[in-house]
Amino acid sequence: MPDSVVKYRLQVFLQSVSGVLTHDFLFILLLSTGWRLSGKRKFRHQKTVRRGG
């Protein structure tokens, strides 16, 4: 294979990997911020459910 094809495939691969990484990072950020905001409510809800059950 010519070098240009290898470089092109490497670029595409790196772009897809970086895209997935950034997507996961943003998803984790959203999850963590949402968990911080609604963490107290969730814990209270879990406690009430456990007591009732």
PyMOL CGO cylinders between C-alpha atoms (Angstrom):
from pymol import cmd
from pymol.cgo import CYLINDER

trace = [
    CYLINDER, 0.00, 0.00, 0.00, 1.22, 3.53, -0.74, 0.3, 1, 1, 1, 1, 1, 1,
    CYLINDER, 1.22, 3.53, -0.74, 2.09, 5.79, 2.17, 0.3, 1, 1, 1, 1, 1, 1,
    CYLINDER, 2.09, 5.79, 2.17, -0.75, 8.21, 1.36, 0.3, 1, 1, 1, 1, 1, 1,
    CYLINDER, -0.75, 8.21, 1.36, -3.36, 5.48, 1.87, 0.3, 1, 1, 1, 1, 1, 1,
    CYLINDER, -3.36, 5.48, 1.87, -1.82, 4.45, 5.20, 0.3, 1, 1, 1, 1, 1, 1,
    CYLINDER, -1.82, 4.45, 5.20, -1.69, 8.06, 6.40, 0.3, 1, 1, 1, 1, 1, 1,
    CYLINDER, -1.69, 8.06, 6.40, -5.29, 8.64, 5.33, 0.3, 1, 1, 1, 1, 1, 1,
    CYLINDER, -5.29, 8.64, 5.33, -6.50, 5.53, 7.16, 0.3, 1, 1, 1, 1, 1, 1,
    CYLINDER, -6.50, 5.53, 7.16, -4.53, 6.56, 10.24, 0.3, 1, 1, 1, 1, 1, 1,
    CYLINDER, -4.53, 6.56, 10.24, -6.12, 10.02, 10.15, 0.3, 1, 1, 1, 1, 1, 1,
    CYLINDER, -6.12, 10.02, 10.15, -9.63, 8.59, 9.84, 0.3, 1, 1, 1, 1, 1, 1,
    CYLINDER, -9.63, 8.59, 9.84, -8.95, 6.13, 12.64, 0.3, 1, 1, 1, 1, 1, 1,
    CYLINDER, -8.95, 6.13, 12.64, -7.56, 8.82, 14.95, 0.3, 1, 1, 1, 1, 1, 1,
    CYLINDER, -7.56, 8.82, 14.95, -10.47, 11.14, 14.17, 0.3, 1, 1, 1, 1, 1, 1,
    CYLINDER, -10.47, 11.14, 14.17, -13.03, 8.44, 14.99, 0.3, 1, 1, 1, 1, 1, 1,
    CYLINDER, -13.03, 8.44, 14.99, -11.22, 7.50, 18.21, 0.3, 1, 1, 1, 1, 1, 1,
    CYLINDER, -11.22, 7.50, 18.21, -10.94, 11.13, 19.34, 0.3, 1, 1, 1, 1, 1, 1,
    CYLINDER, -10.94, 11.13, 19.34, -14.59, 11.67, 18.48, 0.3, 1, 1, 1, 1, 1, 1,
    CYLINDER, -14.59, 11.67, 18.48, -15.63, 8.70, 20.60, 0.3, 1, 1, 1, 1, 1, 1,
    CYLINDER, -15.63, 8.70, 20.60, -13.40, 9.83, 23.47, 0.3, 1, 1, 1, 1, 1, 1,
    CYLINDER, -13.40, 9.83, 23.47, -14.79, 13.38, 23.45, 0.3, 1, 1, 1, 1, 1, 1,
    CYLINDER, -14.79, 13.38, 23.45, -18.34, 12.00, 23.25, 0.3, 1, 1, 1, 1, 1, 1,
    CYLINDER, -18.34, 12.00, 23.25, -17.74, 9.73, 26.24, 0.3, 1, 1, 1, 1, 1, 1,
    CYLINDER, -17.74, 9.73, 26.24, -16.06, 12.57, 28.14, 0.3, 1, 1, 1, 1, 1, 1,
    CYLINDER, -16.06, 12.57, 28.14, -19.02, 14.89, 27.57, 0.3, 1, 1, 1, 1, 1, 1,
    CYLINDER, -19.02, 14.89, 27.57, -21.44, 12.10, 28.53, 0.3, 1, 1, 1, 1, 1, 1,
    CYLINDER, -21.44, 12.10, 28.53, -19.52, 11.46, 31.77, 0.3, 1, 1, 1, 1, 1, 1,
    CYLINDER, -19.52, 11.46, 31.77, -19.45, 15.19, 32.51, 0.3, 1, 1, 1, 1, 1, 1,
    CYLINDER, -19.45, 15.19, 32.51, -23.23, 15.40, 32.04, 0.3, 1, 1, 1, 1, 1, 1,
    CYLINDER, -23.23, 15.40, 32.04, -23.75, 12.34, 34.23, 0.3, 1, 1, 1, 1, 1, 1,
    CYLINDER, -23.75, 12.34, 34.23, -21.52, 13.64, 37.01, 0.3, 1, 1, 1, 1, 1, 1,
    CYLINDER, -21.52, 13.64, 37.01, -23.11, 17.10, 37.03, 0.3, 1, 1, 1, 1, 1, 1,
    CYLINDER, -23.11, 17.10, 37.03, -26.61, 15.62, 36.97, 0.3, 1, 1, 1, 1, 1, 1,
    CYLINDER, -26.61, 15.62, 36.97, -25.68, 13.22, 39.78, 0.3, 1, 1, 1, 1, 1, 1,
    CYLINDER, -25.68, 13.22, 39.78, -24.31, 16.10, 41.88, 0.3, 1, 1, 1, 1, 1, 1,
    CYLINDER, -24.31, 16.10, 41.88, -27.46, 18.15, 41.35, 0.3, 1, 1, 1, 1, 1, 1,
    CYLINDER, -27.46, 18.15, 41.35, -29.94, 15.33, 42.05, 0.3, 1, 1, 1, 1, 1, 1,
    CYLINDER, -29.94, 15.33, 42.05, -27.74, 13.19, 44.31, 0.3, 1, 1, 1, 1, 1, 1,
    CYLINDER, -27.74, 13.19, 44.31, -29.42, 14.22, 47.57, 0.3, 1, 1, 1, 1, 1, 1,
    CYLINDER, -29.42, 14.22, 47.57, -32.89, 13.56, 46.16, 0.3, 1, 1, 1, 1, 1, 1,
    CYLINDER, -32.89, 13.56, 46.16, -31.86, 10.13, 44.88, 0.3, 1, 1, 1, 1, 1, 1,
    CYLINDER, -31.86, 10.13, 44.88, -30.34, 9.13, 48.23, 0.3, 1, 1, 1, 1, 1, 1,
    CYLINDER, -30.34, 9.13, 48.23, -33.45, 10.24, 50.14, 0.3, 1, 1, 1, 1, 1, 1,
    CYLINDER, -33.45, 10.24, 50.14, -35.64, 8.36, 47.67, 0.3, 1, 1, 1, 1, 1, 1,
    CYLINDER, -35.64, 8.36, 47.67, -33.58, 5.18, 48.03, 0.3, 1, 1, 1, 1, 1, 1,
    CYLINDER, -33.58, 5.18, 48.03, -33.77, 5.37, 51.84, 0.3, 1, 1, 1, 1, 1, 1,
    CYLINDER, -33.77, 5.37, 51.84, -37.55, 5.75, 51.82, 0.3, 1, 1, 1, 1, 1, 1,
    CYLINDER, -37.55, 5.75, 51.82, -37.89, 2.83, 49.40, 0.3, 1, 1, 1, 1, 1, 1,
    CYLINDER, -37.89, 2.83, 49.40, -35.67, 0.63, 51.57, 0.3, 1, 1, 1, 1, 1, 1,
    CYLINDER, -35.67, 0.63, 51.57, -37.66, 1.46, 54.72, 0.3, 1, 1, 1, 1, 1, 1,
    CYLINDER, -37.66, 1.46, 54.72, -40.95, 0.78, 52.97, 0.3, 1, 1, 1, 1, 1, 1,
    CYLINDER, -40.95, 0.78, 52.97, -39.72, -2.48, 51.44, 0.3, 1, 1, 1, 1, 1, 1,
]
cmd.load_cgo(trace, "trace")
